[in-house]
Amino acid sequence: MTKENEKILNGYMANNMEELIYLGKQMEDLRDGKQLEEDGRNPDPQQFDEE
């Protein structure tokens, strides 16, 4: 990312198409909860109570 892209604007996830593509590539590499547990890591905390 360039210096121009480092400036954060509230309410926007991506400021231009280059940054959108960059964020998309990062999301492709994210692991889900089961994959994290297999590696002995803790996934994000529960957001909802199980009923």
PDB file of N, CA, C and O in Angstrom:
ATOM      1  N   MET A   1       0.848  -1.189   0.000  1.00  0.00           N
ATOM      2  CA  MET A   1       0.000   0.000   0.000  1.00  0.00           C
ATOM      3  C   MET A   1       0.884   1.240   0.000  1.00  0.00           C
ATOM      4  O   MET A   1       1.976   1.253   0.569  1.00  0.00           O
ATOM      5  N   THR A   2       0.393   2.251  -0.638  1.00  0.00           N
ATOM      6  CA  THR A   2       1.146   3.495  -0.692  1.00  0.00           C
ATOM      7  C   THR A   2       0.783   4.376   0.485  1.00  0.00           C
ATOM      8  O   THR A   2      -0.185   4.108   1.196  1.00  0.00           O
ATOM      9  N   LYS A   3       1.556   5.423   0.689  1.00  0.00           N
ATOM     10  CA  LYS A   3       1.269   6.375   1.773  1.00  0.00           C
ATOM     11  C   LYS A   3      -0.146   6.907   1.638  1.00  0.00           C
ATOM     12  O   LYS A   3      -0.843   7.118   2.630  1.00  0.00           O
ATOM     13  N   GLU A   4      -0.555   7.119   0.402  1.00  0.00           N
ATOM     14  CA  GLU A   4      -1.887   7.655   0.121  1.00  0.00           C
ATOM     15  C   GLU A   4      -2.976   6.738   0.676  1.00  0.00           C
ATOM     16  O   GLU A   4      -3.990   7.207   1.191  1.00  0.00           O
ATOM     17  N   ASN A   5      -2.755   5.420   0.567  1.00  0.00           N
ATOM     18  CA  ASN A   5      -3.737   4.442   1.023  1.00  0.00           C
ATOM     19  C   ASN A   5      -3.722   4.259   2.531  1.00  0.00           C
ATOM     20  O   ASN A   5      -4.687   3.744   3.095  1.00  0.00           O
ATOM     21  N   GLU A   6      -2.647   4.671   3.198  1.00  0.00           N
ATOM     22  CA  GLU A   6      -2.539   4.470   4.638  1.00  0.00           C
ATOM     23  C   GLU A   6      -3.476   5.384   5.417  1.00  0.00           C
ATOM     24  O   GLU A   6      -3.803   5.100   6.569  1.00  0.00           O
ATOM     25  N   LYS A   7      -3.910   6.473   4.801  1.00  0.00           N
ATOM     26  CA  LYS A   7      -4.838   7.385   5.465  1.00  0.00           C
ATOM     27  C   LYS A   7      -6.197   6.680   5.607  1.00  0.00           C
ATOM     28  O   LYS A   7      -6.786   6.235   4.622  1.00  0.00           O
ATOM     29  N   ILE A   8      -6.671   6.591   6.829  1.00  0.00           N
ATOM     30  CA  ILE A   8      -7.914   5.862   7.098  1.00  0.00           C
ATOM     31  C   ILE A   8      -9.076   6.843   7.126  1.00  0.00           C
ATOM     32  O   ILE A   8      -9.027   7.868   7.807  1.00  0.00           O
ATOM     33  N   LEU A   9     -10.115   6.516   6.379  1.00  0.00           N
ATOM     34  CA  LEU A   9     -11.330   7.318   6.385  1.00  0.00           C
ATOM     35  C   LEU A   9     -12.402   6.524   7.113  1.00  0.00           C
ATOM     36  O   LEU A   9     -12.615   5.352   6.802  1.00  0.00           O
ATOM     37  N   ASN A  10     -13.062   7.122   8.051  1.00  0.00           N
ATOM     38  CA  ASN A  10     -14.128   6.434   8.779  1.00  0.00           C
ATOM     39  C   ASN A  10     -15.274   6.095   7.848  1.00  0.00           C
ATOM     40  O   ASN A  10     -15.655   6.891   6.989  1.00  0.00           O
ATOM     41  N   GLY A  11     -15.816   4.904   8.029  1.00  0.00           N
ATOM     42  CA  GLY A  11     -16.980   4.486   7.254  1.00  0.00           C
ATOM     43  C   GLY A  11     -16.631   3.802   5.944  1.00  0.00           C
ATOM     44  O   GLY A  11     -17.535   3.400   5.211  1.00  0.00           O
ATOM     45  N   TYR A  12     -15.349   3.657   5.625  1.00  0.00           N
ATOM     46  CA  TYR A  12     -14.943   3.012   4.387  1.00  0.00           C
ATOM     47  C   TYR A  12     -14.025   1.845   4.712  1.00  0.00           C
ATOM     48  O   TYR A  12     -13.108   1.977   5.523  1.00  0.00           O
ATOM     49  N   MET A  13     -14.269   0.706   4.080  1.00  0.00           N
ATOM     50  CA  MET A  13     -13.374  -0.426   4.264  1.00  0.00           C
ATOM     51  C   MET A  13     -12.228  -0.352   3.272  1.00  0.00           C
ATOM     52  O   MET A  13     -11.108  -0.756   3.583  1.00  0.00           O
ATOM     53  N   ALA A  14     -12.497   0.155   2.090  1.00  0.00           N
ATOM     54  CA  ALA A  14     -11.461   0.284   1.065  1.00  0.00           C
ATOM     55  C   ALA A  14     -11.654   1.640   0.388  1.00  0.00           C
ATOM     56  O   ALA A  14     -12.772   2.028   0.050  1.00  0.00           O
ATOM     57  N   ASN A  15     -10.555   2.342   0.199  1.00  0.00           N
ATOM     58  CA  ASN A  15     -10.625   3.675  -0.372  1.00  0.00           C
ATOM     59  C   ASN A  15     -10.552   3.676  -1.892  1.00  0.00           C
ATOM     60  O   ASN A  15     -10.944   4.657  -2.525  1.00  0.00           O
ATOM     61  N   ASN A  16     -10.058   2.600  -2.487  1.00  0.00           N
ATOM     62  CA  ASN A  16      -9.977   2.520  -3.946  1.00  0.00           C
ATOM     63  C   ASN A  16      -9.944   1.057  -4.367  1.00  0.00           C
ATOM     64  O   ASN A  16      -9.904   0.160  -3.525  1.00  0.00           O
ATOM     65  N   MET A  17      -9.960   0.824  -5.670  1.00  0.00           N
ATOM     66  CA  MET A  17     -10.020  -0.537  -6.188  1.00  0.00           C
ATOM     67  C   MET A  17      -8.750  -1.325  -5.850  1.00  0.00           C
ATOM     68  O   MET A  17      -8.833  -2.524  -5.581  1.00  0.00           O
ATOM     69  N   GLU A  18      -7.594  -0.690  -5.857  1.00  0.00           N
ATOM     70  CA  GLU A  18      -6.339  -1.370  -5.522  1.00  0.00           C
ATOM     71  C   GLU A  18      -6.403  -1.918  -4.095  1.00  0.00           C
ATOM     72  O   GLU A  18      -5.990  -3.051  -3.844  1.00  0.00           O
ATOM     73  N   GLU A  19      -6.913  -1.126  -3.175  1.00  0.00           N
ATOM     74  CA  GLU A  19      -7.013  -1.561  -1.787  1.00  0.00           C
ATOM     75  C   GLU A  19      -8.074  -2.652  -1.640  1.00  0.00           C
ATOM     76  O   GLU A  19      -7.909  -3.564  -0.830  1.00  0.00           O
ATOM     77  N   LEU A  20      -9.145  -2.571  -2.400  1.00  0.00           N
ATOM     78  CA  LEU A  20     -10.198  -3.586  -2.369  1.00  0.00           C
ATOM     79  C   LEU A  20      -9.643  -4.939  -2.807  1.00  0.00           C
ATOM     80  O   LEU A  20      -9.942  -5.961  -2.189  1.00  0.00           O
ATOM     81  N   ILE A  21      -8.850  -4.953  -3.854  1.00  0.00           N
ATOM     82  CA  ILE A  21      -8.240  -6.192  -4.333  1.00  0.00           C
ATOM     83  C   ILE A  21      -7.283  -6.747  -3.280  1.00  0.00           C
ATOM     84  O   ILE A  21      -7.262  -7.952  -3.028  1.00  0.00           O
ATOM     85  N   TYR A  22      -6.487  -5.863  -2.664  1.00  0.00           N
ATOM     86  CA  TYR A  22      -5.546  -6.265  -1.616  1.00  0.00           C
ATOM     87  C   TYR A  22      -6.285  -6.900  -0.436  1.00  0.00           C
ATOM     88  O   TYR A  22      -5.869  -7.947   0.059  1.00  0.00           O
ATOM     89  N   LEU A  23      -7.371  -6.279   0.015  1.00  0.00           N
ATOM     90  CA  LEU A  23      -8.141  -6.818   1.140  1.00  0.00           C
ATOM     91  C   LEU A  23      -8.799  -8.143   0.774  1.00  0.00           C
ATOM     92  O   LEU A  23      -8.887  -9.041   1.611  1.00  0.00           O
ATOM     93  N   GLY A  24      -9.257  -8.274  -0.459  1.00  0.00           N
ATOM     94  CA  GLY A  24      -9.855  -9.520  -0.920  1.00  0.00           C
ATOM     95  C   GLY A  24      -8.868 -10.674  -0.861  1.00  0.00           C
ATOM     96  O   GLY A  24      -9.221 -11.788  -0.473  1.00  0.00           O
ATOM     97  N   LYS A  25      -7.620 -10.399  -1.252  1.00  0.00           N
ATOM     98  CA  LYS A  25      -6.593 -11.446  -1.204  1.00  0.00           C
ATOM     99  C   LYS A  25      -6.292 -11.844   0.234  1.00  0.00           C
ATOM    100  O   LYS A  25      -6.045 -13.017   0.512  1.00  0.00           O
ATOM    101  N   GLN A  26      -6.310 -10.876   1.154  1.00  0.00           N
ATOM    102  CA  GLN A  26      -6.100 -11.202   2.564  1.00  0.00           C
ATOM    103  C   GLN A  26      -7.222 -12.088   3.085  1.00  0.00           C
ATOM    104  O   GLN A  26      -6.967 -13.030   3.836  1.00  0.00           O
ATOM    105  N   MET A  27      -8.459 -11.799   2.697  1.00  0.00           N
ATOM    106  CA  MET A  27      -9.603 -12.575   3.190  1.00  0.00           C
ATOM    107  C   MET A  27      -9.576 -14.002   2.666  1.00  0.00           C
ATOM    108  O   MET A  27     -10.034 -14.916   3.352  1.00  0.00           O
ATOM    109  N   GLU A  28      -9.044 -14.214   1.454  1.00  0.00           N
ATOM    110  CA  GLU A  28      -8.961 -15.568   0.902  1.00  0.00           C
ATOM    111  C   GLU A  28      -8.086 -16.467   1.771  1.00  0.00           C
ATOM    112  O   GLU A  28      -8.302 -17.678   1.823  1.00  0.00           O
ATOM    113  N   ASP A  29      -7.109 -15.889   2.446  1.00  0.00           N
ATOM    114  CA  ASP A  29      -6.170 -16.662   3.252  1.00  0.00           C
ATOM    115  C   ASP A  29      -6.610 -16.851   4.702  1.00  0.00           C
ATOM    116  O   ASP A  29      -5.912 -17.518   5.466  1.00  0.00           O
ATOM    117  N   LEU A  30      -7.743 -16.287   5.101  1.00  0.00           N
ATOM    118  CA  LEU A  30      -8.200 -16.433   6.484  1.00  0.00           C
ATOM    119  C   LEU A  30      -8.619 -17.866   6.755  1.00  0.00           C
ATOM    120  O   LEU A  30      -9.187 -18.536   5.892  1.00  0.00           O
ATOM    121  N   ARG A  31      -8.335 -18.324   7.955  1.00  0.00           N
ATOM    122  CA  ARG A  31      -8.712 -19.680   8.342  1.00  0.00           C
ATOM    123  C   ARG A  31      -9.976 -19.626   9.189  1.00  0.00           C
ATOM    124  O   ARG A  31     -10.212 -18.652   9.904  1.00  0.00           O
ATOM    125  N   ASP A  32     -10.783 -20.675   9.105  1.00  0.00           N
ATOM    126  CA  ASP A  32     -12.002 -20.712   9.913  1.00  0.00           C
ATOM    127  C   ASP A  32     -11.703 -21.323  11.282  1.00  0.00           C
ATOM    128  O   ASP A  32     -10.575 -21.734  11.553  1.00  0.00           O
ATOM    129  N   GLY A  33     -12.720 -21.378  12.139  1.00  0.00           N
ATOM    130  CA  GLY A  33     -12.558 -21.845  13.511  1.00  0.00           C
ATOM    131  C   GLY A  33     -12.010 -23.257  13.617  1.00  0.00           C
ATOM    132  O   GLY A  33     -11.165 -23.528  14.470  1.00  0.00           O
ATOM    133  N   LYS A  34     -12.478 -24.164  12.763  1.00  0.00           N
ATOM    134  CA  LYS A  34     -12.000 -25.554  12.818  1.00  0.00           C
ATOM    135  C   LYS A  34     -10.529 -25.650  12.441  1.00  0.00           C
ATOM    136  O   LYS A  34      -9.779 -26.420  13.042  1.00  0.00           O
ATOM    137  N   GLN A  35     -10.119 -24.878  11.457  1.00  0.00           N
ATOM    138  CA  GLN A  35      -8.711 -24.898  11.054  1.00  0.00           C
ATOM    139  C   GLN A  35      -7.828 -24.357  12.174  1.00  0.00           C
ATOM    140  O   GLN A  35      -6.731 -24.869  12.397  1.00  0.00           O
ATOM    141  N   LEU A  36      -8.287 -23.343  12.870  1.00  0.00           N
ATOM    142  CA  LEU A  36      -7.518 -22.792  13.987  1.00  0.00           C
ATOM    143  C   LEU A  36      -7.407 -23.803  15.118  1.00  0.00           C
ATOM    144  O   LEU A  36      -6.341 -23.956  15.715  1.00  0.00           O
ATOM    145  N   GLU A  37      -8.514 -24.498  15.418  1.00  0.00           N
ATOM    146  CA  GLU A  37      -8.498 -25.494  16.487  1.00  0.00           C
ATOM    147  C   GLU A  37      -7.545 -26.636  16.157  1.00  0.00           C
ATOM    148  O   GLU A  37      -6.883 -27.165  17.049  1.00  0.00           O
ATOM    149  N   GLU A  38      -7.468 -27.025  14.875  1.00  0.00           N
ATOM    150  CA  GLU A  38      -6.553 -28.089  14.467  1.00  0.00           C
ATOM    151  C   GLU A  38      -5.101 -27.687  14.730  1.00  0.00           C
ATOM    152  O   GLU A  38      -4.260 -28.541  15.007  1.00  0.00           O
ATOM    153  N   ASP A  39      -4.812 -26.399  14.645  1.00  0.00           N
ATOM    154  CA  ASP A  39      -3.459 -25.892  14.902  1.00  0.00           C
ATOM    155  C   ASP A  39      -3.233 -25.579  16.379  1.00  0.00           C
ATOM    156  O   ASP A  39      -2.178 -25.066  16.751  1.00  0.00           O
ATOM    157  N   GLY A  40      -4.220 -25.888  17.220  1.00  0.00           N
ATOM    158  CA  GLY A  40      -4.083 -25.636  18.648  1.00  0.00           C
ATOM    159  C   GLY A  40      -4.259 -24.173  19.024  1.00  0.00           C
ATOM    160  O   GLY A  40      -3.779 -23.737  20.070  1.00  0.00           O
ATOM    161  N   ARG A  41      -4.943 -23.414  18.175  1.00  0.00           N
ATOM    162  CA  ARG A  41      -5.166 -21.996  18.456  1.00  0.00           C
ATOM    163  C   ARG A  41      -6.640 -21.775  18.770  1.00  0.00           C
ATOM    164  O   ARG A  41      -7.491 -22.586  18.404  1.00  0.00           O
ATOM    165  N   ASN A  42      -6.933 -20.681  19.444  1.00  0.00           N
ATOM    166  CA  ASN A  42      -8.311 -20.372  19.802  1.00  0.00           C
ATOM    167  C   ASN A  42      -8.953 -19.480  18.747  1.00  0.00           C
ATOM    168  O   ASN A  42      -8.383 -18.453  18.378  1.00  0.00           O
ATOM    169  N   PRO A  43     -10.134 -19.858  18.257  1.00  0.00           N
ATOM    170  CA  PRO A  43     -10.838 -18.980  17.327  1.00  0.00           C
ATOM    171  C   PRO A  43     -11.396 -17.766  18.069  1.00  0.00           C
ATOM    172  O   PRO A  43     -11.286 -17.676  19.292  1.00  0.00           O
ATOM    173  N   ASP A  44     -11.980 -16.856  17.344  1.00  0.00           N
ATOM    174  CA  ASP A  44     -12.592 -15.686  17.975  1.00  0.00           C
ATOM    175  C   ASP A  44     -13.596 -16.118  19.025  1.00  0.00           C
ATOM    176  O   ASP A  44     -14.206 -17.177  18.883  1.00  0.00           O
ATOM    177  N   PRO A  45     -13.786 -15.337  20.067  1.00  0.00           N
ATOM    178  CA  PRO A  45     -14.741 -15.710  21.108  1.00  0.00           C
ATOM    179  C   PRO A  45     -16.174 -15.768  20.556  1.00  0.00           C
ATOM    180  O   PRO A  45     -16.515 -15.131  19.559  1.00  0.00           O
ATOM    181  N   GLN A  46     -16.976 -16.548  21.242  1.00  0.00           N
ATOM    182  CA  GLN A  46     -18.383 -16.667  20.853  1.00  0.00           C
ATOM    183  C   GLN A  46     -19.061 -15.307  20.934  1.00  0.00           C
ATOM    184  O   GLN A  46     -18.840 -14.560  21.887  1.00  0.00           O
ATOM    185  N   GLN A  47     -19.881 -14.981  19.949  1.00  0.00           N
ATOM    186  CA  GLN A  47     -20.563 -13.693  19.965  1.00  0.00           C
ATOM    187  C   GLN A  47     -22.014 -13.825  20.431  1.00  0.00           C
ATOM    188  O   GLN A  47     -22.659 -12.839  20.788  1.00  0.00           O
ATOM    189  N   PHE A  48     -22.512 -15.064  20.420  1.00  0.00           N
ATOM    190  CA  PHE A  48     -23.889 -15.294  20.818  1.00  0.00           C
ATOM    191  C   PHE A  48     -23.942 -16.425  21.832  1.00  0.00           C
ATOM    192  O   PHE A  48     -23.152 -17.366  21.756  1.00  0.00           O
ATOM    193  N   ASP A  49     -24.851 -16.341  22.764  1.00  0.00           N
ATOM    194  CA  ASP A  49     -25.033 -17.423  23.725  1.00  0.00           C
ATOM    195  C   ASP A  49     -25.739 -18.575  23.049  1.00  0.00           C
ATOM    196  O   ASP A  49     -26.702 -18.369  22.309  1.00  0.00           O
ATOM    197  N   GLU A  50     -25.271 -19.785  23.295  1.00  0.00           N
ATOM    198  CA  GLU A  50     -25.948 -20.954  22.758  1.00  0.00           C
ATOM    199  C   GLU A  50     -27.148 -21.268  23.640  1.00  0.00           C
ATOM    200  O   GLU A  50     -27.044 -21.274  24.867  1.00  0.00           O
ATOM    201  N   GLU A  51     -28.271 -21.526  23.015  1.00  0.00           N
ATOM    202  CA  GLU A  51     -29.488 -21.802  23.784  1.00  0.00           C
ATOM    203  C   GLU A  51     -29.867 -23.245  23.707  1.00  0.00           C
ATOM    204  O   GLU A  51     -30.867 -23.653  24.297  1.00  0.00           O
TER     205      GLU A  51
END
